[in-house]
Amino acid sequence: MKEIGRLLLAVWLILSGLKAVIGLHFHYDYMVLGGLAIVAGAFLLLKQ
């Protein structure tokens, strides 16, 4: 499970960086990034 949490965290970081650097925008981007952060955090906490 920790690998899934790390993968989701990596995806979140990449998308957040692209959003900030190149102005990447897509529908419901705040909801997607927020949901991704919650799920990644939950997976990382469950592994501990």
C-alpha positions as CSV (number, residue, x, y, z in Angstrom):
1,M,0.0,0.0,0.0
2,K,2.9,2.4,0.7
3,E,3.9,2.1,-3.0
4,I,0.4,3.2,-4.1
5,G,0.6,6.2,-1.7
6,R,4.0,7.2,-3.0
7,L,2.8,6.8,-6.6
8,L,-0.2,9.0,-6.0
9,L,1.9,11.6,-4.1
10,A,4.3,11.7,-7.1
11,V,1.4,12.2,-9.5
12,W,0.0,15.0,-7.3
13,L,3.4,16.7,-7.1
14,I,3.9,16.6,-10.9
15,L,0.4,17.9,-11.6
16,S,0.8,20.7,-9.0
17,G,4.1,21.7,-10.5
18,L,2.8,21.7,-14.0
19,K,-0.2,23.7,-12.9
20,A,2.1,26.4,-11.3
21,V,4.9,26.5,-13.9
22,I,3.1,26.3,-17.2
23,G,-0.5,27.3,-16.2
24,L,-1.9,23.8,-16.7
25,H,-5.7,23.9,-16.3
26,F,-8.3,21.3,-16.6
27,H,-11.9,20.8,-15.5
28,Y,-12.3,20.4,-11.8
29,D,-8.5,20.7,-11.3
30,Y,-8.8,21.7,-7.6
31,M,-11.2,18.8,-6.9
32,V,-8.9,16.3,-8.6
33,L,-5.7,17.5,-6.9
34,G,-7.5,17.7,-3.5
35,G,-8.9,14.3,-3.9
36,L,-5.6,12.9,-5.0
37,A,-3.8,14.4,-2.0
38,I,-6.4,13.0,0.4
39,V,-6.2,9.5,-1.1
40,A,-2.3,9.5,-1.2
41,G,-2.2,10.7,2.4
42,A,-4.6,8.0,3.5
43,F,-2.6,5.3,1.8
44,L,0.6,6.5,3.4
45,L,-1.0,6.7,6.9
46,L,-2.5,3.2,6.6
47,K,0.9,1.7,5.8
48,Q,2.4,3.2,9.0
